[in-house]
């Protein structure tokens, strides 16, 4: 018995010593979608600034899958030592209602680190679409509803959620084409293989500004300073239509408290960094204040978002499997 107690004490001491030395090597930030897309962009800006603050490189690693459901599972099963963390968006709150056999529980399998930013979405079309504004766009997709295709990043993605709400708001169903992220979806949109999509401004702002895609509306309640000419869907008559895509950081359950504290400090330092704030603002995103970059704020927000979306999704009767 005595030997057992001693070895438990030894293990605990060794664990806390390892936690004190953290980080001992590069940290992997897992992105559940394809490289070059909006979640990836938020990850790269955050990772670079966090790396400076924590004294080790934070490497962005893409583990893409439709709906972004494999990245969280990978992090859940990773060693809880702070060297593998997850960045994810609103999908963390919506996927449990959409998948019957999801292999992770957002509120139970992770240690929340903190909130990062909030990103509006935009309704955009392929360059060849004839519609010049939202009114013409609506008339066009309603008239061609059996032909037009809507690109998304799979069931549970932000682009899926936005598309689902949009279809219901305009009472029109259309064909959806799933990708492992909206970076490949954007490539196909630019190439004219799909007709339209709803995607975060972090992926669409530069394409809109350079006129490479047709832009029809933003999904936020107010216009986005980075895209001042783009009307909101509410202005255009879709009352109550508002979707904001928030991002958070998570570590595997059981990650020691000193390690989480170090990650929280690094995240807060990153969000206070003016270059990070400017980069996010240029991409249409709003950076959360450091007071929201805390485990308690993220856990509270995640729970509130799950409570908000689950009944709406259940009502819509959508399931991935
Ligand atoms: N924008 C994607 C989504 O719809 C994900 C991504 O590629 O970052 O969730």
Boltz pocket constraint, residues with backbone or C-beta under 6 A from the ligand:
constraints:
  - pocket:
      binder: B
      contacts: [[A, 33], [A, 34], [A, 37], [A, 38], [A, 39], [A, 40], [A, 91], [A, 152], [A, 153], [A, 156], [A, 157], [A, 158], [A, 159], [A, 160], [A, 180], [A, 181], [A, 182], [A, 183], [A, 198], [A, 199], [A, 200]]
      max_distance: 6.0
